[in-house]
Amino acid sequence: MTEGIFHIKDQPLIIAGPCSAETEEQVLETASRLQKTGKVDLLRAGIWKPRTSPGSFEGVGAKGLPWLVEAKKQTGIPTTVEVANAKHVDLCLSFDIDVLWIGARTTVNPFAVQEIADALQGVDIPVMVKNPINPDLALWLGSVERIKKAGIKNIAAIHRGFSNLAEKYYRNRPQWQIAIEFMRQCPEIPLICDPSHICGRRDILKDVSQKALDLDYDGLMIESHITPDDAWSDAAQQITPEVLGAMLDSLIVREDYQDNAPIQTQLEYLRKEIDNIDDELVDLLNNRMKVAREIGQYKKENNITILQSKRWNEIINRVRAKAENFGLGDDFVLRYLHAIHDESINQQEQVMKNES
């Protein structure tokens, strides 16, 4: 059907379209205006919308599938739809939808993913798998594996961020390190970024899209609507096709230059510096844990609790203030401090348990 859709050109794959298919006119006009940008490789539209609240708009349902068929007929852009169960798969296949994707709320449920995988047995269609809503790499990898075992060979992953109750800036915290680890473990699977769901708002779409390209993602999935403010779902994160086209023009697609010897030589020199610093960091961490164990021994001998909240707060405030002077991100510094503190507590616990 669409053999190699995820590797069609040197430029990133661009997937765009409305969060939800609302009317036939809206879908067709969106497709037409996206086609005019000359940059869109896949037309997306939500037909079934798994919403948190049962009172929310949950999609037009199967009646929207013929609209996508007509949009492809008029523009030549292949189509992609989210599926959450076997019935969705069967309906999409009956309307010759070109690519399917499994959403975050489905990826979190292995039973639902397996149902979709069973429905795909013997079918030749590309499938994209979004990360689960919670930051669980194993669930994401497991969902991809289930689709692979169904015989699907053309698979891509979509990074759309992770739900976090404390998040203030993004709709879904990117947690780039999880996506990077996915790339490390599955280098053969293209990774596409969904800035719309990471951002939840228009003003930072470009920055997140650029970061994804800088991290060597294979494509972007961005929601586009002819009148974003009037969208029936997720209005704040959608942009017009024309704004999308201009944004894509402004993005920088970087090269990896793996075959360029002079560039790789200079990179190798800088990487050696990183290696040396990493070695020093490990040595320093080892020294820090030695001191933590000595503190643990002293606390044990004097019957003192491991956690000293006042001291912990002092460490946080002091290090954050110093790190700010160096331009280090506060979120990074806090994660670093918590990781160090957790390991220090573990080390002291081992000392406390030691009977000698």
C-alpha positions as CSV (number, residue, x, y, z in Angstrom):
1,M,0.0,0.0,0.0
2,T,2.5,2.6,1.2
3,E,5.7,0.7,1.3
4,G,8.5,2.9,2.8
5,I,6.1,5.7,3.7
6,F,8.3,6.5,6.7
7,H,11.5,6.8,4.6
8,I,10.2,8.7,1.5
9,K,12.7,11.5,1.3
10,D,15.8,13.1,2.9
11,Q,13.6,15.7,4.6
12,P,11.6,14.9,7.7
13,L,8.2,13.2,7.2
14,I,5.5,15.7,7.8
15,I,2.1,14.5,9.1
16,A,-0.6,17.2,9.4
17,G,-4.3,17.7,9.6
18,P,-7.0,18.6,12.1
19,C,-7.2,17.1,15.6
20,S,-10.7,16.0,14.7
21,A,-12.6,15.5,11.4
22,E,-15.6,17.7,12.0
23,T,-17.3,18.1,8.6
24,E,-16.6,17.0,5.1
25,E,-16.0,20.6,4.0
26,Q,-13.6,21.2,6.8
27,V,-11.6,18.0,6.0
28,L,-11.5,18.8,2.2
29,E,-10.5,22.5,2.7
30,T,-7.8,21.5,5.2
31,A,-6.4,18.9,2.8
32,S,-6.4,21.4,-0.1
33,R,-4.6,24.1,1.8
34,L,-2.1,21.6,3.2
35,Q,-1.4,20.4,-0.3
36,K,-0.6,24.0,-1.3
37,T,2.2,24.1,1.2
38,G,3.9,21.3,-0.7
39,K,5.3,19.9,2.5
40,V,2.8,17.4,3.9
41,D,3.3,13.7,3.3
42,L,0.4,12.3,5.4
43,L,-3.0,13.7,6.1
44,R,-4.1,13.0,9.7
45,A,-7.6,13.5,11.2
46,G,-9.2,12.1,14.3
47,I,-12.3,10.0,13.5
48,W,-12.7,8.5,17.0
49,K,-11.5,10.6,19.9
50,P,-10.8,8.9,23.2
51,R,-11.6,11.7,25.6
52,T,-11.2,11.9,29.4
53,S,-14.7,13.2,29.9
54,P,-17.7,11.4,28.4
55,G,-19.3,14.8,27.7
56,S,-16.4,15.9,25.4
57,F,-16.6,15.6,21.6
58,E,-15.6,12.0,20.8
59,G,-15.3,12.3,17.1
60,V,-17.8,12.0,14.2
61,G,-17.1,8.3,13.9
62,A,-17.1,6.1,10.8
63,K,-19.0,8.7,8.7
64,G,-15.8,10.7,8.5
65,L,-13.8,8.0,6.7
66,P,-15.3,8.8,3.3
67,W,-14.3,12.4,3.8
68,L,-10.7,11.3,4.0
69,V,-11.1,9.1,1.0
70,E,-12.3,12.1,-1.0
71,A,-9.5,14.3,0.4
72,K,-6.9,11.8,-0.8
73,K,-8.6,11.7,-4.2
74,Q,-8.5,15.4,-4.5
75,T,-5.0,16.0,-3.2
76,G,-3.1,12.8,-3.6
77,I,-2.0,12.9,0.1
78,P,-2.1,9.5,1.8
79,T,-4.3,9.4,5.0
80,T,-3.8,8.2,8.5
81,V,-6.3,7.6,11.3
82,E,-6.0,6.6,15.0
83,V,-7.5,3.2,15.9
84,A,-8.3,2.0,19.4
85,N,-9.9,-1.4,18.8
86,A,-10.4,-4.1,16.2
87,K,-13.6,-2.5,14.8
88,H,-11.7,0.7,14.1
89,V,-9.0,-1.3,12.2
90,D,-11.6,-3.1,10.1
91,L,-13.4,0.1,9.2
92,C,-10.2,1.8,8.2
93,L,-9.1,-1.1,6.1
94,S,-12.5,-1.2,4.4
95,F,-12.0,2.5,3.4
96,D,-8.4,2.0,2.3
97,I,-6.9,4.3,4.9
98,D,-3.2,4.3,4.2
99,V,-1.6,4.3,7.6
100,L,-2.9,3.6,11.1
101,W,-1.7,4.9,14.4
102,I,-2.3,3.7,18.0
103,G,-2.9,6.5,20.5
104,A,-1.4,7.1,23.9
105,R,-4.5,6.0,25.8
106,T,-4.5,2.7,23.9
107,T,-0.7,2.1,24.1
108,V,-1.1,2.1,27.9
109,N,-3.4,-1.0,27.7
110,P,-1.6,-4.2,26.4
111,F,-5.0,-5.9,26.0
112,A,-6.2,-3.2,23.6
113,V,-2.9,-3.2,21.7
114,Q,-3.1,-7.0,21.3
115,E,-6.7,-6.7,20.0
116,I,-5.4,-4.3,17.3
117,A,-2.5,-6.6,16.6
118,D,-4.8,-9.6,16.1
119,A,-6.9,-7.5,13.7
120,L,-3.8,-6.7,11.7
121,Q,-2.7,-10.3,11.2
122,G,-2.1,-10.9,7.5
123,V,-2.5,-7.2,6.6
124,D,0.1,-5.1,4.9
125,I,-0.3,-1.5,6.3
126,P,2.1,0.9,8.0
127,V,1.4,1.4,11.7
128,M,2.6,4.2,14.1
129,V,2.6,3.7,17.8
130,K,2.4,6.6,20.2
131,N,4.1,6.5,23.6
132,P,1.8,5.7,26.5
133,I,0.4,8.6,28.5
134,N,2.6,7.6,31.5
135,P,6.4,7.6,31.2
136,D,6.8,3.8,30.8
137,L,9.3,2.9,28.1
138,A,8.6,-0.8,28.6
139,L,5.0,-0.3,27.7
140,W,5.9,1.6,24.5
141,L,8.4,-1.0,23.4
142,G,6.0,-3.8,24.3
143,S,3.3,-2.2,22.1
144,V,5.7,-2.0,19.2
145,E,6.7,-5.6,19.7
146,R,3.0,-6.7,19.6
147,I,2.5,-5.0,16.3
148,K,5.7,-6.5,14.9
149,K,4.6,-10.0,15.9
150,A,1.4,-9.4,13.9
151,G,3.6,-9.3,10.8
152,I,3.6,-5.5,10.3
153,K,6.9,-4.6,8.9
154,N,6.5,-0.8,8.3
155,I,6.3,0.6,11.9
156,A,7.1,4.0,13.3
157,A,6.9,5.4,16.8
158,I,5.4,8.8,17.8
159,H,6.7,10.7,20.8
160,R,3.9,12.9,22.2
161,G,5.1,13.6,25.7
162,F,4.0,12.2,29.0
163,S,1.3,13.2,31.5
164,N,2.6,14.9,34.7
165,L,0.4,16.5,37.3
166,A,3.1,19.0,38.2
167,E,3.6,20.2,34.6
168,K,3.1,23.9,34.1
169,Y,4.8,24.7,30.8
170,Y,3.9,21.9,28.5
171,R,0.6,20.0,28.0
172,N,2.6,16.8,28.2
173,R,6.2,16.8,29.5
174,P,8.5,15.8,26.7
175,Q,11.0,13.8,28.9
176,W,13.2,13.6,25.8
177,Q,15.5,11.1,27.6
178,I,12.8,8.4,27.2
179,A,12.5,9.0,23.5
180,I,16.2,9.0,23.1
181,E,16.4,5.6,24.9
182,F,13.7,4.3,22.6
183,M,15.9,5.4,19.6
184,R,18.9,3.7,21.2
185,Q,17.0,0.4,21.7
186,C,15.2,0.5,18.4
187,P,17.4,2.3,15.9
188,E,15.6,0.7,13.0
189,I,12.2,2.2,13.9
190,P,11.6,5.8,12.7
191,L,10.7,8.2,15.5
192,I,8.2,11.0,14.8
193,C,7.6,13.9,17.2
194,D,4.1,15.2,18.0
195,P,4.8,18.8,19.1
196,S,1.1,19.6,19.2
197,H,0.4,17.2,22.1
198,I,3.7,18.0,23.9
199,C,3.0,21.7,23.7
200,G,-0.8,22.0,24.0
201,R,-0.4,25.6,22.7
202,R,0.8,27.3,19.5
203,D,3.4,29.6,20.8
204,I,6.1,27.0,21.5
205,L,5.4,24.6,18.6
206,K,8.3,25.8,16.6
207,D,10.8,25.5,19.5
208,V,9.7,21.9,20.3
209,S,9.7,21.0,16.6
210,Q,13.2,22.3,16.1
211,K,14.5,20.4,19.2
212,A,13.1,17.2,17.8
213,L,14.9,17.8,14.5
214,D,18.1,18.6,16.3
215,L,17.8,15.3,18.1
216,D,17.5,13.6,14.7
217,Y,13.8,12.6,14.7
218,D,12.5,11.3,11.4
219,G,9.4,13.5,11.2
220,L,6.8,15.7,12.8
221,M,3.1,15.2,13.4
222,I,1.4,18.7,13.8
223,E,-2.3,19.4,14.1
224,S,-3.6,21.9,11.5
225,H,-7.1,23.4,11.2
226,I,-8.6,25.9,8.8
227,T,-10.0,27.9,11.7
228,P,-8.1,26.8,14.8
229,D,-9.9,28.9,17.4
230,D,-13.2,27.3,16.3
231,A,-11.9,23.7,16.4
232,W,-14.2,21.2,18.2
233,S,-11.2,19.7,20.1
234,D,-7.8,20.9,21.2
235,A,-8.2,24.4,19.7
236,A,-5.3,25.9,21.5
237,Q,-2.6,23.7,19.9
238,Q,-3.7,23.8,16.3
239,I,-2.4,26.1,13.5
240,T,-3.6,27.0,10.0
241,P,-2.0,25.2,7.0
242,E,-0.4,28.5,6.0
243,V,1.1,29.0,9.5
244,L,2.3,25.4,9.4
245,G,4.0,25.9,6.0
246,A,5.8,29.1,7.2
247,M,6.9,27.3,10.4
248,L,8.3,24.3,8.5
249,D,10.2,26.7,6.2
250,S,11.8,28.3,9.2
251,L,13.0,25.0,10.7
252,I,16.6,23.9,10.3
253,V,17.2,20.3,9.2
254,R,20.8,19.4,10.3
255,E,23.1,16.8,8.9
256,D,24.8,14.0,10.8
257,Y,27.9,14.1,8.7
258,Q,28.9,10.6,9.7
259,D,30.9,10.2,6.5
260,N,32.7,13.5,6.8
261,A,36.2,12.7,8.2
262,P,37.3,16.3,9.2
263,I,34.0,16.9,11.0
264,Q,34.1,13.6,12.7
265,T,37.7,14.1,13.8
266,Q,36.8,17.4,15.5
267,L,33.8,15.8,17.1
268,E,35.9,12.9,18.3
269,Y,38.3,15.3,20.0
270,L,35.4,17.0,21.8
271,R,33.8,13.6,22.7
272,K,37.1,12.6,24.3
273,E,36.8,15.7,26.5
274,I,33.3,14.6,27.5
275,D,34.6,11.1,28.3
276,N,37.2,12.5,30.5
277,I,34.7,14.7,32.4
278,D,32.3,11.7,32.7
279,D,35.1,9.7,34.3
280,E,35.8,12.5,36.7
281,L,32.1,12.7,37.6
282,V,32.0,9.0,38.4
283,D,35.0,9.4,40.6
284,L,33.4,12.3,42.4
285,L,30.2,10.4,42.8
286,N,32.1,7.5,44.3
287,N,33.8,9.9,46.7
288,R,30.5,11.4,47.6
289,M,29.0,8.0,48.4
290,K,32.0,7.1,50.6
291,V,31.3,10.2,52.7
292,A,27.5,9.4,52.7
293,R,28.4,5.9,54.1
294,E,30.6,7.5,56.8
295,I,27.7,9.8,57.7
296,G,25.4,6.7,57.8
297,Q,27.8,5.0,60.2
298,Y,27.8,8.0,62.4
299,K,24.0,8.2,62.4
300,K,23.8,4.5,63.2
301,E,26.1,4.8,66.2
302,N,24.2,7.8,67.5
303,N,20.7,6.6,66.6
304,I,20.0,9.5,64.2
305,T,17.4,9.3,61.5
306,I,18.7,9.0,57.9
307,L,16.6,11.8,56.5
308,Q,17.5,15.2,57.8
309,S,14.9,17.5,56.2
310,K,16.6,20.8,57.2
311,R,19.9,19.7,55.8
312,W,18.3,18.4,52.6
313,N,16.6,21.8,52.0
314,E,19.8,23.6,52.6
315,I,21.5,21.5,49.9
316,I,18.7,22.1,47.4
317,N,18.8,25.9,47.9
318,R,22.5,26.2,47.8
319,V,23.1,24.1,44.7
320,R,20.2,25.6,42.8
321,A,21.5,29.1,43.5
322,K,25.0,28.2,42.3
323,A,23.7,26.3,39.2
324,E,21.6,29.3,38.2
325,N,24.8,31.3,37.9
326,F,26.1,28.8,35.4
327,G,22.9,28.8,33.4
328,L,22.0,25.2,34.2
329,G,18.3,24.4,33.9
330,D,16.5,24.2,37.3
331,D,14.5,21.1,36.3
332,F,17.8,19.3,35.4
333,V,19.4,20.4,38.7
334,L,16.5,19.2,40.8
335,R,16.5,15.8,39.0
336,Y,20.2,15.5,39.5
337,L,19.9,16.4,43.2
338,H,17.1,14.0,43.8
339,A,19.0,11.2,42.1
340,I,22.1,11.8,44.2
341,H,20.0,12.1,47.4
342,D,18.1,8.9,46.7
343,E,21.4,7.0,46.2
344,S,22.9,8.6,49.3
345,I,19.9,7.4,51.3
346,N,20.3,3.9,49.8
347,Q,23.9,3.8,50.8
348,Q,23.1,4.9,54.4
349,E,20.3,2.3,54.6
350,Q,22.8,-0.4,53.8
351,V,25.1,0.8,56.5
352,M,22.1,0.9,59.0
353,K,21.3,-2.7,58.1
354,N,24.8,-4.0,58.5
355,E,25.1,-5.7,61.9
356,S,28.8,-5.5,62.1
